[in-house]
Amino acid sequence: MQTQRSLTRLAAAMLTLGASLGASASGYHFGVQSVSSQGYANANGAEVSDASALFFNPASSAYLPGRNISLALIAVTPDMKVESASSTTAVGTPTRGSTDAGTPTSTVLVPQSYMSWQIDNRLSAGLGVYVPFGDKLRYNQNWAGRYNATELEMMTLAVNPSLAFKVNDTVTLGAGVTAQYMNALYEKQVDFGALLAEAHLPGVPGDPRFDGTLRYKGHDWGFGYNVGLMWQPDAATRFGVAYRSSITQRLEGSATWTMPAILPGNVAVGLGKQGFRTDTGHVRLRTPDSFTVNAFRQVNDQLSLVADWTYTWHSRFDELRLRFNTGLPDAEIPQHWKNSQRISVGAGYRLNESLTLRAGLAYDQSPVPSSTDRIAGLPDGDRTWYSLGAGWQLARNSSVDLAYSFINVKPVDINNTECAFPVCTGSGTTTHTHMKMHAHILGVQFNRRF
């Protein structure tokens, strides 16, 4: 129990540095766990240039002599433009509200850290502390899509110890366990005008005067594993395969209701008795598992080539369901996500003894199947990565990596309808938006061998 409390304090301290926008990677993945890999658009999982390779394959520590650390800081500057926004009530009438969604995104900072130890000639160990998933958006409170979402903030922190065993000169196996902390916040406006009108009480559907607020905060620890294999047929070639398991998390927390000020006291009391009152609740979320195949080839003393293919089981995310403990029906958001693929390629060029230049290109497929399944909190779309990077050898055992990535997200539409009370806790509104997104990512990483 004491260890879990200590890990929770560590997670909370790191999470205060910020959260990421989903514009950096598909679904709600955070797109950068290694700055040296970022320069290749995350294509170099088989290269193993420093301890951050542990994120891609637990077998990688076997190729790092001695003890190694990698400490990184990544700045993500997303840009989201909501070019049109409107919504309709359950009976098809337009809601009242602003077409201005505000500035939903902001720059955030995310740390990552890795360590490896060579125990003997065949056995080695690794430890990664990193952010695998995240999302952060905040819209204007009175925007037209306010019944879909006004705020979403989700951050995870993973602690991932691992072991690698060299079977022979060409094959290495690795395995690790993951303890993952997730902290999430979700807020939306609630159309009490529609609920009152349905009950033949004074209320106007879609009228901001009758808007209330639902704010949910929850957190949990979950556990999973990762395994990997690396095959090095010769000194200039290496292949890797790795699998990372899904993690099931039950986010226990509080569901806070705020009633419209315009409501008469007896109506507010009646709604509270019906279940619209602050209490505890929970959300069950299963993060996706993934399978990766990557390759590294040292063509000559200067040029190296890398490639990666990753398949992610995003279909694990079939719905968002908030369960209340007040007797209210669940608040349910169907998602129906599909599995997705990511393909990336890159090249490195060693300019001299101290400087290596890197470049990479990636295509990352969105798991969202259609505009009806897309929500304002996770407005995901297909994206293309363009990355540049460099590695400086400061001294024999220390180096610094820098990387810049531009992520262009395909424009997306939202045509999402929430369920209606009393089938579930919702007012049946439909949100329509058109969005354009891109992101700039800048990373710096320090590596040291002891």
Order of alpha helices (4+ residues) and beta strands (2+ residues): alpha-alpha-beta-beta-beta-beta-beta-beta-alpha-beta-beta-beta-alpha-beta-beta-beta-beta-beta-beta-beta-beta-beta-beta
